[in-house]
Amino acid sequence: MQKGNISVQTENIFPIIKKFLYSDQEIFLRELVSNATDATSKLVTLARKGEAKGDYSDRTIDIMIDKEAGTLTIRDRGIGMTEEEVKKYLNQVALSSAQDFVDKYQDDASIIGHFGLGFYSAFMVADKVEVVTKSYQDGSTGVRWICAGDPSYEIGEAERDMQGTDVILHISEDSKQYLEEDEIEGLLLKYCRFLPYPIRFGTKTETEYKEFEGEVAEGEEKPEPEKIETEVDNVINNTDPLWKKSPADLTDEDYKAFYRELYPMGEPPMFWIHLNIDYPFHLTGILYFPKVSGKLELQRNKIQLYSNQVYVTDNVSDIVPEFLTLLHGVIDSPDIPLNVSRSYLQADTNVKKITGYITKKVAEKLSSLFKEDRQAYEEKWPDLGVFVKYGMVSEEKFYDRASKFALLENTEGKFFTIEEYCERIKEQQTDKYERLVGIYTADATRQHTLVEAARDRGYDVLKLEHAIDAPTIQTLEQKEDKLTFVRVDSATPDQLVQKDEEKENLLDETQQETITKLFTDAVGTGGTVELKPLDVQDAPVQIVRNEFMRRMKEMQMMQGMDANMFPDSYQVVVNANNPIVKERLLDVEDEATRAENATYLYQLAQLSQQLLTGADLKAFIDRSMKMM
Ligand SMILES: Nc1ncnc2c1ncn2[C@@H]1O[C@H](COP(=O)(O)OP(=O)(O)OP(=O)(O)O)[C@@H](O)[C@H]1O
């Protein structure tokens, strides 16, 4: 054996590799199996070109544990290395790329999936690494290279028949878990599940039951099926994952089966998109639309990112627009730079193009579903809506496409595109400033009374009940000319759509003052009182919340501010023209009864909006009982 030093400057790299990457130790296996895959691919290419002669049909990569020896071996049947190549690639190339990686990593540990540490990641878990290799080239002999985690190494001849490479890790004392079968199998399933060559991890027992096929004499029972156990290779990967295949060759069932392979516990997806692009970047993948309805948070981070079928990460938030992280599936692209920091990624031109491409494909798919079968699309809307709205709010480009197929649902359960809806309300709901006023409820059950009051006026009421609807409304108002929204409780029904009609007040000035005073006392600090001449049949007292003030408060609360900093601003509108107001307040002599009636009418208004609680609610019930 010859001895040598890898490099003088690298004295420190081993402890750094061990220490800095400790939390992500497990990636060593992905890096080494990737190298084995690359070495196999290189040989396959040479053989195809006729430059490597021999039978290279067995491309299996073996992962082997030897507990007694304390080693984990990664064996490939790939291109192998000559002694010169070992010196060049392991002592120089691999080392300098590891050095580069460590330098970058020390500056910013957010490198995606920690790709690029390469061969030297072995030293995260091993005290000593032994490489036994033989080049595919005629006349090559085996070579053994040993390095014990310091800059010195040994190199010499080794016995070896087959071309290819064994990387033997002498697992260190504090990484003993990597000698456990379950641990290794788990990592192989995570990182290597879709690699293009078979990854064999020992053997497994397959059990089969064979029915008795012979004659059974009358009166005799058929013998139990025979149990047949066979030892077969434990190949842990699917070498030909669905996203690599041509969509024309696949059926719906294939896509569903692949979804189950990815998420065995998941509900079946609604539909999917097969991505496939060669220029100006390479990208393949399948994105599935899950049923989202309401569960906005739970579903994130289900897209897996691969690079040439090697798993990288399931945190793709810097690679795809945020709203797309609600989708499930796989993206595979060798063109995403994986050894740069996450903040750099978003500025990368390839990543920008990829983002744009995926967004466009998603919009196209939704658009075709909408056009092909509107009814089926409407049925899916409860699950799709959250996703589409999220996209419209957060991605300008998506908005432009989605505004054609986004739907608005009204309280009758009918669906409209934005354009259709504007057309529908044009006549009734255009205000004096020529704005189209969309009236909505955030809770059709709680706001039932108000919804009905608006509908009685001939208005249409939209159901915008999800958390995503508040920002969606804001976006629609910004984007769509002359469209504005008001919630049913933001004004009295006659004022939801402001028109220039002034009603005559049936009370004289003294009467108006008396009424205003009575209600100001009844309401106290609960809100401001306004006496207005409304329709005779409009309720005597109504409570409204200014749309703008309410939105401000909601926004502040979303930003985590104290809710009490912005008290609710309620306006108590008293209808001067409702006959009850006159009869119960003005025509009553007794001061105390008048005050009591004012309070009672105010409480009725509170009750209709579920604002009456605590002691006030009890007082109201007591009084109602007495009246009975
Ligand atoms: N199993 C192997 N068979 C043949 N050559 C190998 C094997 N493992 C490593 N090598 C050689 O060593 C070189 C350095 O490996 P290393 O993993 O450090 O970097 P890389 O694979 O080139 O790049 P990266 O890991 O960043 O993708 C490889 O380019 C290859 O030439």
The ligand as an SDF file (V2000), in Angstrom:
LIG
                    3D

 31 33  0  0  0  0  0  0  0  0999 V2000
  -19.3530    4.9170   -7.2230 N   0  0  0  0  0  0  0  0  0  0  0  0
  -18.5380    5.5830   -8.0410 C   0  0  0  0  0  0  0  0  0  0  0  0
  -18.1260    5.0320   -9.2040 N   0  0  0  0  0  0  0  0  0  0  0  0
  -17.3070    5.6920  -10.0480 C   0  0  0  0  0  0  0  0  0  0  0  0
  -16.8570    6.9360   -9.8260 N   0  0  0  0  0  0  0  0  0  0  0  0
  -17.2310    7.5440   -8.6770 C   0  0  0  0  0  0  0  0  0  0  0  0
  -18.0740    6.9040   -7.7360 C   0  0  0  0  0  0  0  0  0  0  0  0
  -18.2480    7.7530   -6.7000 N   0  0  0  0  0  0  0  0  0  0  0  0
  -17.5620    8.8710   -7.0040 C   0  0  0  0  0  0  0  0  0  0  0  0
  -16.9380    8.7490   -8.1850 N   0  0  0  0  0  0  0  0  0  0  0  0
  -16.1160    9.7590   -8.8560 C   0  0  0  0  0  0  0  0  0  0  0  0
  -15.7580   10.7380   -7.9250 O   0  0  0  0  0  0  0  0  0  0  0  0
  -16.1530   12.0310   -8.4070 C   0  0  0  0  0  0  0  0  0  0  0  0
  -16.5060   12.9260   -7.2440 C   0  0  0  0  0  0  0  0  0  0  0  0
  -17.6560   12.4570   -6.5660 O   0  0  0  0  0  0  0  0  0  0  0  0
  -18.5640   13.4250   -5.7070 P   0  0  0  0  0  0  0  0  0  0  0  0
  -19.7150   12.6640   -5.2500 O   0  0  0  0  0  0  0  0  0  0  0  0
  -17.7600   14.0570   -4.6500 O   0  0  0  0  0  0  0  0  0  0  0  0
  -18.9730   14.5440   -6.6920 O   0  0  0  0  0  0  0  0  0  0  0  0
  -19.9160   14.4500   -7.9680 P   0  0  0  0  0  0  0  0  0  0  0  0
  -20.7140   13.2150   -7.9450 O   0  0  0  0  0  0  0  0  0  0  0  0
  -19.0730   14.7030   -9.1710 O   0  0  0  0  0  0  0  0  0  0  0  0
  -20.8230   15.7010   -7.7710 O   0  0  0  0  0  0  0  0  0  0  0  0
  -22.0610   15.8720   -6.7960 P   0  0  0  0  0  0  0  0  0  0  0  0
  -21.9600   14.8960   -5.6850 O   0  0  0  0  0  0  0  0  0  0  0  0
  -21.9320   17.2770   -6.3720 O   0  0  0  0  0  0  0  0  0  0  0  0
  -23.2490   15.6140   -7.6530 O   0  0  0  0  0  0  0  0  0  0  0  0
  -17.3050   11.7420   -9.3170 C   0  0  0  0  0  0  0  0  0  0  0  0
  -17.4840   12.7480  -10.2680 O   0  0  0  0  0  0  0  0  0  0  0  0
  -16.8830   10.4260   -9.9600 C   0  0  0  0  0  0  0  0  0  0  0  0
  -15.9950   10.6700  -11.0330 O   0  0  0  0  0  0  0  0  0  0  0  0
  1  2  1  0
  2  3  1  0
  2  7  2  0
  3  4  2  0
  4  5  1  0
  5  6  2  0
  6  7  1  0
  6 10  1  0
  7  8  1  0
  8  9  2  0
  9 10  1  0
 10 11  1  0
 11 12  1  0
 11 30  1  0
 12 13  1  0
 13 14  1  0
 13 28  1  0
 14 15  1  0
 15 16  1  0
 16 17  2  0
 16 18  1  0
 16 19  1  0
 19 20  1  0
 20 21  2  0
 20 22  1  0
 20 23  1  0
 23 24  1  0
 24 25  2  0
 24 26  1  0
 24 27  1  0
 28 29  1  0
 28 30  1  0
 30 31  1  0
M  END
$$$$
